[in-house]
């Protein structure tokens, strides 16, 4: 910003212009600071039992050079339910068939089941954040071309919310903070322990497992609200 000086000091016109500009800037900042952020578009979806797989395991189960093919795109960008499905066998030789694999491939094999799935399989499922599989149970996975024995990686996924940094700012949370989700329905409940997972690529979405979704009658919910 430039001003015009005279022998007597600042030119009056320049002073008035300077004052008007300072007032405009401060008023603009004040208005912006008090304007409420737009409420994010919240989605709450049921994440049915599924498997995440490495490329090596995929080729063992489906043959050399096997690739995951898209059955249906998921809400998060780049994620999809694949056409490939497997059978898993638990420690008591109980099985779950047609377990769908989600893509793309990941660095580690992981299977996510609901609590009732664990009972049916005879597996005491630990509740873990996705990717935290150290010391968890394993199982045998069968595909059309072979099988693998997972020493660990079978979990009940901790309920969580995907969100962008802008969404996190709206809710006033940081990565790995815990939140609450209120579901209004004829079986309405408030779920605690919703893990905030923040990344620039994420769209706002809460993932529940089938047990949680069924218990709250999520499919017929009239309103959902995410809270800190």
N, C-alpha and C positions, 0 to 999 in steps of 0.2 A: 504494500500500500504506500502511495506517495502523497506528500502534502506540499502546499505552496507556501513559502516563507516570504515576508516583507521585512522592511527595515524595522517595523514595530513588532515583529513576531509573526505568528501564524496568520495567514489570510483568513478572514471571518468565514468566507464561503467554504474554504477547505475544512475549517473547524466544524462547521455545521454538518458537512458531508461525513466527516470522521465520526461525529457523535451518532448520526443516523445509522451509519453502518455498524457501529458497535452495538447499538440498541437492537438492530435487526438480527444480528448474529446471536446475541444472548437470548432474545425472545424466541428465535428459531430453535435454539438448543433446549430451551425450557419446554417448548411445545413437544419436541421430539422425545424428551425425557419422560414426559407424562403421558404420551400416547401409548395405550396398551398394545402389546404385541398380539397379532392374530392368533387365535387358538389353533393349534396344530390339528391336522386330520389324523385322528387316532384309529388304528385298526387293531382288533383283537382276533387272533386266529388260533385254531387248534392245530398243534403240530402232532400228527399221528405218528405212531412208532415207525422208525426208519433207520437206515444205515448210512454212514459216511464211509467212504472207501478210498484206499490208495490205488494208484495206477497198477502197482505190482499185484495187489490182491485182486483187482478187477480182472487182470489177465489170467491169473490162476483160476478164477471161478468161471470166466467166460471165454477163455482162449487167448492165445497170443495176439497182440494188436487190438484187443477189444477196446471200444470207446463207449462212454455213456451217451445214450440218445435221449432227447427231450420228449417226455410224455406230457408235461405241463409246466409252464413257467410259474415260479413262486413270486410273492410280492416283493421280496428283496431283489435288487438288480443283479442279474447274472446267476441267480440260484434257480434250480429246477428239480422237479421230480422226474426221475428217469424211467424209461421203459423196463429197465433191468430190475429183477426181483430175486430174492434168495430165500432159502430156508435156514433157520437157525435151530440148533439143538442145545438144550441146557444140560446141567450136570445130572439131572434125573431122567435124561433121555426124552424129555418133553420138547415138543417142537412148536415153532410158529412158522407158517408157510407164507409165501407171497409178501415178504418184507421188502418194501420198496427202497431202492438206493437213491439218495439225493446227490445231485451234482452241483458244481464240478468236483473232481477228485480232490482229496485232501492229503496232508502229510501223514495222517494217522487214521487207522480204522476205528470207528466208534459206532455203537448201536444205542439208540435212545428208545426206551420203553416206558410205558406207564406203570404205575404201582400194581395194578391188577395183572398186567402182563408178567411182571416179576413173580407174582404169586403162582400164576399158571405155569411158568417156566421153572419154578423152584429156585429162583435167584433172589437173594436179598439185595435189592437195588440201592446203591448209595445215591444220594441227591448231589449232583455235581454240576458245575458250570461246564458248558461244552468245551472240550479240549483238555479238561482236568481229569485224566483217566488213570493216573498212577495209583496202583494198589486196588483197582476195581476188579470185579469179576470178569470172566471171559466166557466164551462159548465156541461151538463149532459152527461154521458157516458153509452151507452147501450151495454150489452153483451147478449149471448144466455141464461144465467141463472139469470141475475139480472142487476141492474144499480147502479151507484154511482153518487153523485152530487159533482163535484169538485168546491170548493169555490174559488180557485185560481189555477194558474199553466198553463194557456194558453198563449203562447208567440210566438213572432217571434224571432228565435234564432239569436244572434249576429254572423255575419260571423267570422270564426275563423280558425286557423291553429294548428293542432296537431303536436307536434315535440318533439324529444328527446333532452336531454342536448347537445349532439354532434351537432345536427342540429341547435340548438339555438346559439351555439358557432360560427358555420359557418356564420349565418346571423347576429350575433352581437346583439342579443336581449335577454331580460329577460322575465320571466313569466308576462303575462298581458300587455306587450308592444303592441303597435299598428303597423301594417305593411300594405303594399300595394300589390295588386295582379294585374299584367298586363296580359290581355288575348288578344291574337292576333287572329282575325277571321274577317269575313266580317262584323261583328258587334262589332269589338274589343273595349274594354273598360279597364280602370284602376280603380279598386275598392279600396277605402281606408277603414280604420277601420277594418282591419283583426286582430283579437285578437290572440296573441301568447299564446298557452296553452302548457306548457312544463311538461313532465313526462317521466321517464326512460322507461316506457312500450309503449310510443307512437311511431308510425311510421309517417313520414312526409306526411301530408294530409290536404288540405284546404277543408272546407265544405261551400258550398253555398246553398241557398234555390232554389226552382224551378224558381221563378221569376228572380233571378240573373243569373241562368244558362241559361234560355231561352233568356233573354235580350242580353247576350253576345254570343249567339250561341256556348256555351261551347262544345257541342257534336262535332262540326266541327272546333274547334280551331286548329291552326297550331303551336302555342307555348304558354306556360304559364310561367310567371316569378314572383317569390315572392321576395319582396324587403322590407328593413327596412323603 
